[in-house]
Amino acid sequence: MSIKINFDSAHNPEKPTLVLATRNGTKLGQISAEDIIFNDALNSASEISFKVHKYVNGEKYELWDNIVNFKLLWIKEYDTWFQITLDISESNETTKSVIGTRLGEAELSQINLYDIQINTEDDIARDDYKITVLYNEEDPKASLLNRILEKAPHYSIKHVDATIKSIQRTFEFNNTSIYDAFQEIGEEVGCLFILDSGSDTNGNIQRTISVYDLQSYCYECGHRGEFTLKCPECGSENISEGYGEDTTIFVTADELGQDIQLSTDADSVKNCFKLVAGDDLMTSTVRNSNPNGSDYIWYISDDIKKDMSGELVDKLNQYDEEYEYYERDFVPEIELDHINGFNDLVDKYKTYNEELSKIVLPIKGYSELMNSVYKTIDFSLYLRSVLMPSIDIDDTSATEQCAKLTAAALSPVSVEDVSKISLATANSAVLLMAKVIVDSRYQIKVNESTFENQIWTGNFQVTNYSDENDTAISETITITIDDNYEAFVKQKIDKALSKEPSYDPSIIALFDMDETDFKNELKKYCLNRLTSFHDSCQACIDILIEQGIADKETWSGSDPNLYDDLYLPYYNKLRWISEEMTLREEELSVIVTLNNLFVSIQQNIQDKLNLENYLGTKLWFELSAYRREDEYNNSNYISDGLSDTELFDKAQEFIAVAEKEIYKSAELQHSISCGLNNLLTVEKFEPLIQGFRVGNWIRILIDDRIYKLRLISYEIDYGDLISLSVDFSDVMKTADGLSDEQSVISSAKSISTSYSSTKRQASQGLKSKEQLNDWAEKGLSLTTMKIVNNADNQNISWDSHGILGREYLPVTDTYDDRQIKIINRGVYLTDDNWLTSKAGIGSFTFWNPRTQKMESAYGVIADKLVGNLILSENVGIYNENNSITLDSDGLTITSVSNDNDLNYNLFTIRKHVLSESAQANEYVSRLIRDGILPETSSFDFDTQDIESINQQIEFLMDLTLNDEPLFIDVVDESGISVKELNPELSDVKGFTELQYIYSVLLNKKADIEQGTEEEDFDQYNDLLYINDNGDLVLNGSININTVSEDSSTLNDLLDPNRFTDSFTEIIQNTVNSSVENAANSLDEEYQQQIDELKTNLYDYQTSVGQYLQFNESGLTIGALTSAFSTLINNDGMYFKQADTTVAYINNNQLYIPNAVIQNTLTLGKFFFSPRVDGGVSLVWQGD
């Protein structure tokens, strides 16, 4: 509390009695002091200063040696304890100058707080966290003051105003003194800390802390703020105006005042605020919440308007009215169907979320409009990301998880090929299945294991991810490892489901549900969760596609039929999930459509209230001349952990606070200073003495105007009681009255010319909110990200399931059933939207007819295979029932006729014969390619036009071949000259083809003239086949070149014993000779090319002057015989001797460390010229 001054019978302040004491309060004696000056302050440490002489009346002062730093001082009249510090000075005599600082401030400024978190995320994460308010006398763990004072247990809390006890804020203190922490809290809450250090009834030191509200409080409605006389919310006058007593002390210059001065802080007047909140999202929300659509607010005071033109004032007043209309009374027109559609969805999902609320008509005012906007945003977010059944996570332990790892639960574990498994791969297979069983909050790894004869024996170590002390070792179990293909595939699917990002063991149970339960369960999930299910189901489908199980024909009639048992059920579940996703997207469309309507209305309002456009160019320019701008930023208003609706509420709160601050900023604020005659010594003011304490209110008359001011400090010089030095708080004019809160809080701080506002945290209320998970997608991780390219109708998507290619059909708004997918180790295609897969290239599982079991390998699987060439070390062709096989053992054809008759069409060898016109066209293309016919040659062998045929024949007759005419003139038997093919060209390349073309044209002409033309088409001649009697029939002849004369029969010819060593040698020599000739020819050609290349390279090097080298360093010019080179790049030109740069041109400068100039040098207007005697002359050239 403030210190009370005592007076004697002559109305003089009693000189204080100073008692020296130890820190534990033991009093050592009264100090004989001189030059006592006492300063009492409201929001900073009170001090007393005095001097003590070493010698008094020639004798050493008895307490001289005890007056040392950090001793305590008790002032009897004030009942207040101080801590002393001192300086010793020696001149004519030795004295100690002592300064006493009130004990509370002195001690608590030296006790630091480290890593103290109050209501922060880290604080909330504690297991024993409780919502912390300013003061909770019932629960110290939920009391901010108690938590801070844990390091100062010798202090107790004496009083906290009820109006501020329950305020909750967030603080972090690290390497901060308790005293500074109190100041930070006071600035945030708007309160005053009084650190008392008096005595108890036994005279012992009593250290206490009291906290008082500096703001006004309405007892009727509970509103707290900066107002006077009456509550601005409810109009009640039943209010408390905060700390301090309103005294009747009245000061005028003629009686008490000395040099009273009233000054105006014009530099601090600001009428335009740019609003900046604690993060970008909150700032953006503030902008959206402002009806004018900007992050600026204005307030033009009446004093400023008096200087403006009448036209501008009228326009501003009109703008204020329109602004208020849209803010309070505007009702938008929205079709009822949109509202009903939204509200119907609220009814549907209200069962799952009671916080969902309908939009109630009418929507009145901008705030209601924005509330509706954020309702649609919140609901959209709920259906997109939040909707799902609540998962009750049971408490468990590592021991309980180990108990799940039994042989019954795990054995057998199936792998693809048991013959290739080792201990390491067995450990991996068993561990993956164990992870499916164990709670995802626990880490599991193999502890000990052995593997022999397909039996795995071992145990596991299970550890809690968040508590390494929660660990256990399971019992040793035995697990069989087999290669049961069906079990292998099912276990692989379970592993895929367990990798789902938000994995819950119940997801496997979900996919095990029947159709009805599965569909009903899907209704409880949001779009993102459905997408996650879709991804998981798609992963299972991909596994089945990779294993070849998606091929319906392959598995038809098989036991087990994995297509029907595995693929089809998961395909149907994928389809049902897609249908529910479509429904959720339609519901979201209803909400988004309504949101778009609201946003459109919001944008229209903001356009109308755009101040610059509203005023027009002329008036805007005039207003700009009055613009006094500052940034109002408050980092305490942040978006973390807030829903969209809560975000809007905080933005509204931020704007409301900013509007109060701009009102204070736009008004001229006054500062009053004065000296007072010491009214404490004037007898007639004795009744007022009781009210003269720091924190109380007094009044001063200046220029016929009364100002109410708070006394925040005064100083009494007991050697000069004539005058009294006082300091008053600066009272600001607010929207609801007057306030000096900021002045009190910052009384010890310097004032800057920038408008200073007290920035407080956004109210958090008494409810602690659970922090939302980080939904941001980080990085290019295809596990959580999808890349989609949609060029026209070609849609390519790339995500964790691979690359999917499909065509979008805009007419039906669907995708074509014919699609391609690249996943892991293969490329797969479908023509029925993945009901089955029709072809694949990559790794898949198949039935091997050779080994008679399922195997995995890389290859091509398709209904049809078309190609020109098949090359392989081992080629095998088999049909379904092995009636036809082609492998290293040859071609085997087996008749499978059901009537036991031979299948006589099993074997046929045919020859493809082109039609005449097709063959002629083939020859024309070949002749053009070989340069025999010109490229412009054009033939039409299918024409029915005689004239066209005659023109083509004439074209042939005019040709030359090998510089000789293709046709020559001859005289026939009738003596008529006719054209015939030149027989001397019969061996020339191209003659045979031209002869064939000529004959085709002649035949074509004859057929047209005689009317005997028949259809010309390709034919297939059977060269070798089995007839109806089962005989092998050959059309044509067999040419047999015998090697020995004794081969007279076919059997003799095919007798392997007839191949003699000499015959083998002949074949070998022939082959070797051919290979050697080919190699020599190739070597000669290669050497010729190399020699020609070297010659060209040498000529090129010579033509460009030694060599040019261009790489990432730039262009280098040099010679192989010289160490000097020149490098040119984007930075400059560099002259190098070997690797050392000796000169360079860079940044408009030439740098040369050493230069030799033979003749003259000109620098600017100076001319350097060498003289004959070796000297140099400097000449000014002038203009």
Buried (B, 14 or more C-beta within 10 A) or exposed (E): BBBBBEEEEEBEBEEBEBBBBEEEBEEBEEBEBEEBBBBBBBBBBBBBBBBBBBEEEEEEBEBBEBBEEEBBBBBBBBBBBBBBBBEEEEEEEBBBBBBBBBBBBBBBBEBBBEEBBBBEEEBBEEEEBBBBBBBBEEEBEBBBBBBBBEEBEEBEBBBBBEBBBEBBBBBBBEEBBBBBBBBBBBBBBBBBBBBBBBBEEEEEBBBBBBBBBBBBBBEEBEBBBBBBEBBBBEEEEEBBBBBBEEBEBEBEEEEBBEEBEBEEBEEBBBBBBBBBBBBEBBBBBBBBBBBBBBBBBBBBBEEBBEEBEEEBBEBBEEBEEBBEBBBEEBEBEBEEEBBEBBBEBBEEBEEBBEEBBBBEEEBEBBBBBBBBBBBBBBBBBBBBBBBBEEEEEEEBBBEBBBBBBBBEBBBBBBBBEBEEBEBEBBBEBBBBBBBBBBBBEBBBEBEEBEBEEBBBBBBBBBBBEEEEEBBBBBEBBEBBBBBBBBBBBBBBBBBBBBBBEEBBEEBBEBBEBEEEEBBEBBBEBBBBBBBBBBBBBBBBBBBBBBBBBBBBEBBEEEEEBBBEBBBBBBBBBBEBBBEBBEBBBEBBEBBBEBBEBBBEBBEEBBEBBEBEEBBEEEBBEBBEEBEBEBEBBBEBBBBEBBBBBBBBBBBBBBBEBBBBBBBBBBBEBBBBEBBBBBBBBBEEBEEBBEBBBBBBBBBBBBEEEEBBBBBBBBBBBBEEEEBBBBBBBBBBBBBBBBBBBBBBBBBEEEEEEEBBBBBBBBEBEEEBEEEEEEEEEEEEEEEBEBEEEEEEEEBBBBBBBBBBBBBBEEEEEEBBBBBBBBBEEBBBBBBEBBBBBBBBBBBBBBEBBEEEEBEBEEEEBEEEEEEEEEEEEEEEEBEEEEBBBEBEEEEEEEEEEEEEEEEBEBEEEEEEEBBBBBBBBEBBEEBBEEEBBEEEBEBBBEBEEEEEBEEBBEBBBEBEBBEEBBBBEEEEEEEEEEBEBBEEBEEBEBBEBBBBBBEBBEEBBEBBEEEEEEEBEEEEEEEBBBEEEEEEEEEEEEEEEEEEEEBEEEEEBEEEEBEEEEEEEEEEEEEEEEEEEEEEEEEEEEEEEEEEEEEEEEEEBEEEEEEEEEEEEBEBBBEEEEEEBEBBEEEBBBBBEEEEEBBBBEEEEEBEEEEEEEEEEEEEEEBBEBEEEEEEEEEEEEE
